[in-house]
Amino acid sequence: MLRGPAAALLRRLAPRVSGGGCGGATRRRLPIPIAPSLLARFSSAPTTSSSSPPPSSSAAGRDEDAEDEELPTLSNSDAGAPLSISVDRSGLYNPPEHSHEPSSDSELVKHLKSIIKFRSGPISVAEYMEEVLTNPQSGFYINRDVFGESGDFITSPEVSQMFGEMVGVWAMCLWEQMGQPEKVNLVELGPGRGTLLADLLRGSAKFANFTKALNINLVECSPTLQKIQYNTLKCEDELVDDGKRTVSKLCGTPVCWHASLEQVPSGSPTIIIAHEFYDALPIHQFQKASRGWCEKMVDLAEDSSRFRFVLSPHPTASLIYLSKRCGWASSEELEKVEHIEVCPKGMELTEQIADRISSDGGGALIIDYGKNGIVSDSLQAIRKHKFVHILDDPGSADLSAYVDFASIRHSALEASDDISVHGPMTQSQFLGSLGINFRVEALLQNCTEEQAESLRTGYWRLVGDGEAPFWEGPEDQTPIGMGTRYLAMAIVNKKQGTPVPFE
C-alpha cells in the first residue's frame, strides 16, 4: 500500500487519459592482462576440434537449462598461424571480369565480413552486437524508429501512459528525500521515442517546484531517435544570453542530448532512469567445454556466405570479466549452468552510475527483463514482433539479452561505499506499490469505452503474469503480462535513505 508523500503525489495526478496504446509483443575500460593462474583455471586442457554443425534455431524461447549446442572449434593452427605475405601479379595481365550484378549483402554484412577476414579469425558476440545495434552507418538503432506496433517491439511506456506516470511518482519521492534541491539533473539512458519522459512530465506538471528544478539530459546515440524525442517532448529552441538552448514546452524544462553518461554535466543531484537499456548492452558468451570455459565467437562459414558460431580455441581477454562474475557466484550456482553471459559494459556503466550518485547525490532506477543471478543463454533477436535467428540478416533485427541484476548490485557496491542498492523486485510489485491500481481506477472514470479497453489491456501488460483472463479478442492478440518478467532495482546515495517503494 502506497503511503506518505507518494500517496499525496498520486492523489494530485489528474484523472486524464493521454496517448499510450497497447499493441503487440514486448520486448571501455581495457581489460588487464590475464594472469597465468587465471588461464590455468579456465583453460586446462589442449584444444580439440569439433565437426558438429553450427546451430540454426533462434535463441528466443530457449530454456536456459536446455541441452548444450555443440559448436565447431577453430584449430590453433587456423587461429594463430604465422602470417606470410606474397604478391599475386597475375591480375595485372589477366584482370577478372567485372560484374555489374548487385551484391545481396547489406552494407553492415559486408562490414562484418571484412572485419572477420581482416583479422583472419572470428569476433566476439559482444563486438557483433555492438556493430549490429550501433554501427554509425547501418546500426539497427541508428537510422530508424524501431518502437511500437509499426516497429519491431513495444516497450512499457508505449503500452500505457501509467508507466511513465508511476516512474514520475518515484522520481518526485526521491527528490523529496533529497531535500527538494533547486536543481536536479534528470537523466534517461536510451529514451526511445521519449514517451516515458513525456508522460512523466505531463503527470508531474502540477508540481511546479519539482519540474522547475529539472534539467533533462537524454543519453541517445541515434540521430533519428533524437529528432523523434525532440518532437515527443514538444521541444523548441530559445535564444539566451550565452547562445541557444532547447526547452520542453510540456513544462518549460531545458533539454540536452549526450552520447554517453560521462558527457552529462556533474555537480548537481542526479536522478537516472534506465528502462530497457541494459538489455541492449553487448554481452560476451561463454560455454563450458572439456578444457574449461570457452568464449563463443562469430565467424564466417567456409564458403563465406553466412555467419556461424564457433568456440575460441584459446583464452580471450574477456575471461577477466568471466572470472569476476564467477567470483560473485556460489559454487552451487556455477555447477548448474553450461553457459554464462557477461556484460562488461553493464559493469562499467554501473560503476559510472555509482560514482556519480556517490559524488553528486541522487539515485538511479533500473527496470529491465532479467534475473537476479547468473544469466545463461538468453541472447535473442526480434524483427517485426517475431523471434528470428541471431545471425540472420544482421542489422534488420533487435538484439537483446537478459539483464544480470546480481552483477549490477555487486558492481555498484564495489564501486562506492557511499551508495546502497535496493531490489530487485518485480515490475508488478514496483508499480503496484506506487499506486498504479488507484491510477487506473481514476482514469477509467473519465474515458470512452475504447479508452477503457485500452487501459485495462495496458494495465494487464504492465502488471499481469501470462495471458490476460478477460481477453475476448483474437487469440493471436491476447495481452501478455510483463509484471513478473521485468524487474526493478534502485541505486541511491546512502544519505537519501531507502527509496520508495523498496522499504
C-alpha positions in Angstrom: 0.0 0.0 0.0 1.4 3.4 -1.0 1.7 5.9 1.8 3.3 9.2 2.8 4.4 11.6 0.1 4.0 9.1 -2.7 0.3 8.8 -1.9 -0.2 12.5 -1.8 1.5 12.9 -5.2 -0.6 10.2 -6.7 -3.9 11.7 -5.5 -3.0 15.0 -7.1 -2.5 13.4 -10.6 -5.4 14.5 -12.7 -7.6 11.6 -13.9 -6.7 12.1 -17.6 -6.1 9.7 -20.4 -3.5 10.6 -23.0 -1.6 8.8 -25.8 -0.3 5.3 -25.0 -1.7 2.4 -27.0 -1.4 -1.3 -26.4 -0.1 -3.4 -29.2 1.9 -6.5 -29.9 4.8 -8.3 -28.3 7.1 -6.7 -25.8 10.1 -6.8 -26.0 35.5 1.0 -22.1 38.0 0.0 -20.0 40.7 -2.1 -21.5 40.9 -5.5 -19.8 44.0 -6.0 -17.7 46.4 -8.8 -18.8 45.2 -12.2 -17.8 47.3 -13.8 -15.1 48.8 -17.3 -15.8 46.8 -18.7 -12.8 43.6 -17.4 -14.4 44.4 -19.0 -17.7 45.0 -22.3 -16.0 41.7 -22.0 -14.2 39.7 -21.6 -17.4 41.8 -23.4 -19.9 43.2 -26.6 -18.5 43.5 -28.9 -21.5 44.7 -28.8 -25.1 42.4 -27.6 -27.8 40.3 -30.2 -29.6 38.3 -29.7 -32.8 34.6 -30.5 -33.3 32.9 -31.1 -36.6 29.4 -30.6 -35.3 27.3 -28.2 -37.4 26.5 -24.7 -36.2 23.2 -24.0 -34.5 20.3 -23.0 -36.7 17.5 -22.2 -34.4 16.7 -18.9 -32.7 17.8 -18.2 -29.2 14.3 -16.8 -28.5 12.2 -19.0 -26.4 15.1 -21.2 -25.4 15.1 -22.7 -22.0 18.2 -21.7 -20.1 18.7 -25.2 -18.9 18.3 -26.7 -22.3 20.9 -29.2 -23.6 24.1 -27.7 -24.9 24.6 -26.9 -28.5 27.9 -28.3 -29.8 29.8 -25.7 -31.8 32.8 -26.0 -34.1 36.1 -25.1 -32.5 38.7 -23.3 -34.6 42.0 -25.1 -34.6 45.0 -23.4 -33.1 46.8 -23.6 -36.5 43.9 -21.6 -38.1 43.7 -19.0 -35.3 47.4 -18.5 -34.6 49.3 -19.5 -37.7 52.2 -17.1 -38.6 51.3 -14.7 -41.4 53.2 -14.7 -44.7 52.9 -12.1 -47.4 53.0 -12.7 -51.2 52.1 -10.6 -54.1 49.9 -12.0 -56.9 50.6 -10.0 -60.1 48.6 -12.2 -62.4 45.6 -9.8 -62.2 47.7 -7.1 -63.8 47.8 -9.1 -67.0 44.5 -11.1 -66.7 42.1 -8.8 -64.9 39.0 -10.6 -63.6 35.7 -9.9 -65.4 33.8 -7.1 -63.7 30.3 -7.9 -62.6 27.5 -5.4 -62.6 25.2 -7.6 -60.6 24.3 -6.0 -57.3 25.5 -7.8 -54.2 22.8 -9.3 -52.0 24.8 -8.4 -48.8 23.8 -5.3 -46.9 26.5 -2.7 -46.1 26.6 -4.0 -42.5 27.0 -7.6 -43.6 29.9 -6.6 -45.8 31.4 -4.6 -42.9 31.2 -7.6 -40.5 32.7 -9.9 -43.1 35.5 -7.5 -43.8 36.4 -7.3 -40.1 36.5 -11.1 -39.7 38.5 -11.5 -42.9 40.9 -8.8 -42.0 41.6 -10.4 -38.6 41.7 -13.9 -40.1 39.5 -15.0 -37.3 36.2 -14.6 -35.5 34.8 -11.7 -33.5 33.2 -11.9 -30.0 29.4 -11.9 -29.6 29.8 -8.5 -27.9 31.5 -7.0 -30.9 28.9 -8.5 -33.2 26.1 -7.0 -31.1 27.7 -3.6 -30.9 28.1 -3.4 -34.7 24.6 -4.7 -35.4 22.9 -2.3 -33.0 25.0 0.9 -33.1 27.2 0.9 -36.2 27.2 4.6 -37.2 26.1 3.9 -40.7 23.9 0.8 -40.6 23.2 0.0 -36.9 19.7 -1.2 -36.0 19.0 1.8 -33.7 20.7 4.5 -35.7 18.6 5.4 -38.7 15.1 4.1 -37.9 12.2 4.2 -35.4 12.1 0.6 -34.1 9.4 1.1 -31.4 5.7 0.5 -31.4 3.3 -1.6 -33.5 4.8 -0.4 -36.8 8.3 -1.1 -35.5 9.9 -4.3 -34.1 8.8 -4.3 -30.5 6.8 -2.5 -27.9 8.1 -1.2 -24.5 6.2 -0.5 -21.4 5.9 3.3 -21.9 4.3 2.6 -25.3 1.8 0.3 -23.6 0.3 2.8 -21.3 0.8 6.4 -20.0 0.6 5.0 -16.5 4.1 3.6 -16.7 5.7 7.0 -17.2 3.5 8.5 -14.5 4.5 5.9 -11.9 8.2 6.4 -12.7 7.4 10.2 -12.2 6.0 9.4 -8.8 9.2 7.5 -7.9 11.3 10.4 -9.1 9.4 13.0 -7.2 9.6 10.9 -4.0 13.3 10.6 -4.4 13.6 14.4 -5.0 11.7 14.9 -1.7 14.1 12.6 0.1 17.0 14.6 -1.3 15.5 17.7 0.4 13.9 19.2 -2.7 17.0 20.6 -4.2 16.6 23.6 -6.6 18.5 22.0 -9.4 18.4 18.3 -10.4 19.8 16.5 -13.5 17.1 14.1 -14.7 18.9 11.6 -17.0 17.3 8.9 -19.1 19.5 6.3 -20.8 18.2 5.2 -24.2 14.9 7.2 -24.1 13.4 5.5 -27.2 10.7 7.8 -28.6 10.8 9.9 -25.4 7.4 8.6 -24.4 8.3 7.7 -20.8 9.7 11.2 -20.1 6.7 12.9 -21.8 4.3 11.0 -19.6 6.5 11.7 -16.5 6.5 15.5 -17.3 2.7 15.6 -18.0 1.9 13.7 -14.8 4.1 16.0 -12.7 3.2 19.3 -14.4 1.2 20.5 -11.4 4.2 20.1 -9.1 5.9 23.3 -10.2 8.8 23.2 -7.7 9.8 19.7 -9.0 9.6 20.4 -12.7 11.2 23.9 -12.2 14.2 22.1 -10.7 14.7 19.7 -13.6 17.4 19.8 -16.3 16.6 16.9 -18.7 19.6 15.0 -20.1 19.0 12.3 -22.7 21.7 9.8 -23.5 21.0 8.8 -27.1 23.3 7.9 -29.9 20.7 7.7 -32.7 20.1 11.0 -34.7 16.8 9.6 -35.9 15.5 8.9 -32.4 16.9 12.3 -31.1 14.6 14.0 -33.6 11.6 11.9 -32.5 12.4 12.7 -28.9 12.6 16.4 -29.7 9.0 16.2 -31.1 7.6 14.0 -28.4 8.8 16.3 -25.7 7.4 19.3 -27.6 10.8 20.9 -27.7 11.6 24.4 -29.0 14.9 26.2 -29.3 15.2 29.5 -27.5 17.8 32.3 -27.7 19.5 33.0 -24.3 22.4 35.3 -23.3 25.1 32.6 -23.8 23.6 31.2 -27.1 20.8 28.8 -27.7 19.0 26.3 -25.5 16.3 23.6 -26.1 13.2 23.6 -23.8 10.4 21.2 -23.5 7.1 23.1 -23.7 5.4 20.3 -21.6 6.6 22.2 -18.5 9.3 24.6 -19.6 12.2 22.2 -18.7 15.6 22.6 -20.5 16.6 19.5 -22.6 20.1 18.4 -23.7 21.3 15.3 -25.6 24.5 13.4 -25.0 26.3 10.4 -26.5 27.2 8.9 -23.1 26.6 9.3 -19.3 30.1 10.7 -18.9 29.1 13.8 -21.0 26.2 14.7 -18.7 27.3 17.7 -16.5 28.2 16.7 -13.0 27.9 18.7 -9.8 24.1 18.6 -9.3 22.0 15.9 -7.6 21.1 13.4 -10.3 18.1 11.1 -11.0 18.9 8.4 -13.6 16.3 6.3 -15.3 17.5 3.2 -17.3 14.5 1.4 -18.7 15.3 -1.4 -21.1 18.8 0.0 -21.6 21.0 -2.7 -20.0 19.4 -5.5 -22.1 20.9 -4.0 -25.3 24.4 -3.6 -24.0 26.8 -6.1 -25.7 27.5 -9.3 -23.9 30.2 -12.0 -24.0 29.0 -15.6 -24.1 30.9 -18.5 -22.6 30.3 -22.2 -23.0 31.6 -25.0 -20.8 33.8 -27.4 -22.7 36.1 -30.3 -21.8 39.0 -27.9 -21.5 37.1 -25.4 -19.4 35.2 -22.2 -20.2 35.5 -21.1 -23.9 34.2 -17.9 -25.4 31.5 -18.2 -28.1 32.5 -16.3 -31.2 31.0 -15.2 -34.5 32.8 -16.5 -37.6 32.2 -16.9 -41.3 31.3 -20.3 -42.7 33.8 -22.0 -45.0 32.2 -20.6 -48.1 31.9 -17.1 -46.6 28.2 -17.0 -47.5 26.9 -16.8 -43.9 27.8 -16.3 -40.3 28.2 -19.1 -37.7 29.0 -19.6 -34.1 32.3 -21.1 -33.1 34.2 -21.6 -29.8 37.5 -19.9 -29.4 40.4 -22.4 -29.3 42.4 -20.2 -26.9 41.8 -17.9 -23.9 40.4 -14.5 -24.7 40.9 -11.2 -22.9 37.3 -11.1 -21.8 38.0 -14.1 -19.5 38.9 -11.5 -16.9 35.2 -10.5 -16.7 34.1 -14.1 -16.6 36.4 -14.6 -13.6 35.0 -11.5 -11.9 31.4 -12.7 -12.4 32.2 -16.2 -11.2 33.7 -14.7 -8.1 30.3 -13.2 -7.2 28.5 -16.6 -7.6 28.3 -19.6 -5.3 29.8 -23.0 -6.4 26.2 -24.4 -6.4 25.1 -21.7 -8.9 28.1 -22.3 -11.2 27.5 -26.1 -11.2 24.0 -25.6 -12.6 25.0 -23.7 -15.8 26.7 -24.7 -19.0 26.6 -21.2 -20.5 27.3 -17.8 -18.9 26.7 -14.4 -20.3 28.8 -11.5 -19.0 28.3 -7.8 -19.8 31.4 -5.8 -19.2 29.8 -2.6 -20.5 27.0 -3.1 -18.0 29.6 -3.4 -15.2 31.3 -0.3 -16.4 28.1 1.7 -16.7 27.0 0.7 -13.2 30.3 1.8 -11.8 29.8 5.2 -13.5 26.3 5.5 -12.1 27.5 4.6 -8.6 30.4 7.1 -8.8 28.0 9.9 -10.0 25.5 9.2 -7.3 28.2 9.0 -4.6 29.7 12.4 -5.5 26.6 14.3 -6.6 23.7 12.6 -4.6 20.5 11.3 -6.0 19.7 7.8 -7.3 19.1 5.6 -10.3 16.1 3.4 -11.3 16.8 0.4 -13.5 13.9 -1.6 -15.0 14.5 -4.4 -17.4 13.8 -8.0 -18.0 16.3 -10.3 -16.4 17.4 -12.5 -13.5 18.8 -11.9 -10.0 21.6 -14.2 -10.7 23.8 -15.7 -13.5 22.3 -15.4 -16.9 22.9 -18.5 -19.1 21.9 -18.5 -22.8 19.4 -15.6 -23.3 20.5 -13.7 -26.4 17.6 -13.2 -28.8 16.7 -11.4 -32.0 13.3 -9.8 -32.7 12.2 -8.5 -36.0 8.6 -7.1 -36.6 7.5 -8.6 -33.2 8.7 -12.1 -34.1 11.8 -14.0 -33.0 14.4 -14.7 -35.6 17.8 -16.3 -35.6 20.5 -14.1 -34.1 22.8 -14.3 -37.2 20.0 -13.8 -39.8 20.4 -10.6 -41.8 22.4 -8.6 -39.2 21.1 -5.1 -38.6 17.5 -5.9 -39.5 16.5 -7.2 -36.0 16.9 -6.1 -32.4 19.4 -8.0 -30.3 18.9 -8.1 -26.6 19.8 -10.3 -23.6 18.6 -10.9 -20.1 20.0 -8.4 -17.5 22.1 -9.9 -14.7 20.8 -7.8 -11.7 23.1 -9.6 -9.3 26.0 -8.3 -11.4 24.6 -4.8 -11.3 24.4 -5.0 -7.5 27.9 -6.2 -7.0 29.4 -3.7 -9.5 27.7 -0.8 -7.7 28.6 -1.9 -4.2 32.3 -2.4 -5.2 32.4 1.0 -6.9 31.4 3.1 -3.9 30.8 2.8 -0.1 28.5 5.8 -0.2 25.7 4.1 -2.1 23.1 1.5 -1.3 21.3 -1.0 -3.7 17.7 -1.9 -3.3 15.8 -4.8 -5.0 15.3 -6.2 -7.5 11.5 -6.5 -7.1 9.1 -7.4 -9.9 7.7 -4.7 -12.1 4.2 -5.7 -10.8 5.3 -5.1 -7.2 7.0 -1.8 -8.1 4.1 -0.3 -10.0 1.5 -1.7 -7.5 3.3 -0.2 -4.5 3.5 3.2 -6.3 -0.3 3.2 -6.8 -1.0 2.1 -10.3 -4.2 0.4 -9.1 -5.6 3.7 -7.9 -4.4 5.4 -11.1 -6.2 3.1 -13.5 -9.4 3.4 -11.4 -9.2 7.2 -11.7 -8.6 7.1 -15.4 -11.5 4.6 -16.0 -13.9 7.1 -14.6 -13.2 9.7 -17.3 -12.8 7.9 -20.6 -14.6 6.3 -23.6 -15.3 2.6 -23.8 -12.5 2.2 -26.3 -10.1 4.0 -24.0 -11.3 1.9 -21.1 -10.5 -1.3 -23.0 -7.0 0.1 -23.9 -6.4 1.0 -20.2 -7.4 -2.5 -19.0 -5.2 -4.1 -21.6 -2.3 -1.8 -20.9 -2.7 -2.4 -17.1 -2.5 -6.1 -17.6 0.6 -5.9 -19.8 2.4 -3.8 -17.2 1.5 -5.8 -14.0 -0.1 -9.1 -15.1 1.5 -12.6 -15.4 0.8 -14.6 -18.5 -2.2 -14.3 -20.8 -5.0 -11.9 -19.8 -8.0 -13.9 -18.5 -10.5 -11.2 -19.6 -9.5 -11.1 -23.2 -12.2 -11.8 -25.7 -10.5 -10.7 -28.9 -8.4 -12.6 -31.5 -6.3 -15.3 -29.9 -3.1 -14.1 -31.5 -3.5 -10.7 -29.9 -4.0 -11.8 -26.4 -2.3 -9.4 -24.0 0.7 -11.0 -22.2 1.7 -9.6 -18.8 5.2 -8.4 -18.2 4.7 -7.9 -14.5 6.9 -10.8 -13.3 9.3 -10.9 -16.2 10.6 -7.4 -15.6 12.5 -6.4 -12.5 13.1 -3.0 -10.9 16.3 -2.0 -8.9 17.3 1.2 -7.3 20.8 2.6 -6.6 20.8 5.6 -4.2 23.1 7.7 -2.2 23.0 6.5 1.4 22.2 10.0 2.6 18.7 9.7 1.0 17.8 6.6 2.9 15.7 3.8 1.4 13.8 4.9 -1.7 10.1 4.3 -2.3 8.8 1.6 -2.6 11.8 -0.6 -1.5 11.2 -0.1 2.2 
